[in-house]
């Protein structure tokens, strides 16, 4: 796993995720989600998302990272 400082937001769902780990072996990221239930501004820890799930999310995703690429 790789620790990182990245965030992903979706304008469509008013949803933000902070990437806490990347596991290149099984092609997943682990995130902390803000507004996980889309209504109560709930914070959820430790959700794993595959690359396919991430790319399949509706709406425009914006990726923030400290790295150039």
C-alpha positions as CSV (number, residue, x, y, z in Angstrom):
1,X,0.0,0.0,0.0
2,X,1.0,3.6,-0.6
3,X,0.1,6.5,1.6
4,X,-0.8,9.6,-0.3
5,X,-2.2,13.1,-0.1
6,X,-5.0,13.2,-2.6
7,X,-8.7,14.1,-2.7
8,X,-11.5,13.4,-5.1
9,X,-14.8,15.4,-5.4
10,X,-17.9,14.8,-7.4
11,X,-19.9,17.9,-8.3
12,X,-22.9,15.7,-9.2
13,X,-23.3,14.2,-5.8
14,X,-21.8,17.0,-3.6
15,X,-19.5,14.3,-2.4
16,X,-15.9,14.4,-1.3
17,X,-13.4,11.6,-0.7
18,X,-9.9,11.8,0.8
19,X,-7.6,9.1,-0.5
20,X,-5.8,7.5,2.5
21,X,-4.2,4.5,0.9
22,X,-3.5,3.0,-2.6
23,X,-3.1,-0.7,-3.0
24,X,-1.6,-1.3,-6.4
25,X,-1.6,-5.1,-6.0
26,X,-5.4,-5.3,-5.9
27,X,-6.1,-2.0,-7.8
28,X,-8.0,-0.3,-5.0
29,X,-8.0,2.9,-3.1
30,X,-9.1,3.4,0.5
31,X,-11.0,6.6,1.2
32,X,-12.5,8.7,3.9
33,X,-15.8,10.1,2.6
34,X,-17.5,13.3,3.6
35,X,-21.2,13.4,3.0
36,X,-21.3,9.6,2.5
37,X,-25.1,9.4,2.9
38,X,-25.6,12.5,0.7
39,X,-27.9,14.3,3.2
40,X,-26.5,14.5,6.7
41,X,-22.8,15.4,6.1
42,X,-21.8,12.0,7.6
43,X,-18.1,11.1,7.6
44,X,-17.3,7.5,6.7
45,X,-13.8,5.9,7.1
46,X,-12.1,3.0,5.3
47,X,-14.2,2.4,2.2
48,X,-12.3,0.6,-0.5
49,X,-13.1,1.5,-4.1
50,X,-11.8,-0.3,-7.2
51,X,-10.5,1.6,-10.3
52,X,-13.6,0.4,-12.2
53,X,-16.0,1.7,-9.5
54,X,-14.2,5.0,-9.4
55,X,-14.3,5.5,-13.2
56,X,-17.9,4.4,-13.3
57,X,-19.1,7.1,-10.9
58,X,-21.6,9.5,-12.4
59,X,-20.8,13.2,-12.8
60,X,-17.6,15.1,-13.2
61,X,-14.9,13.9,-10.8
62,X,-12.1,16.3,-9.9
63,X,-8.9,14.9,-8.6
64,X,-6.6,17.0,-6.3
65,X,-3.1,15.8,-5.6
66,X,0.3,17.3,-4.6
67,X,1.9,15.5,-7.5
68,X,2.3,16.9,-11.0
69,X,1.0,13.7,-12.7
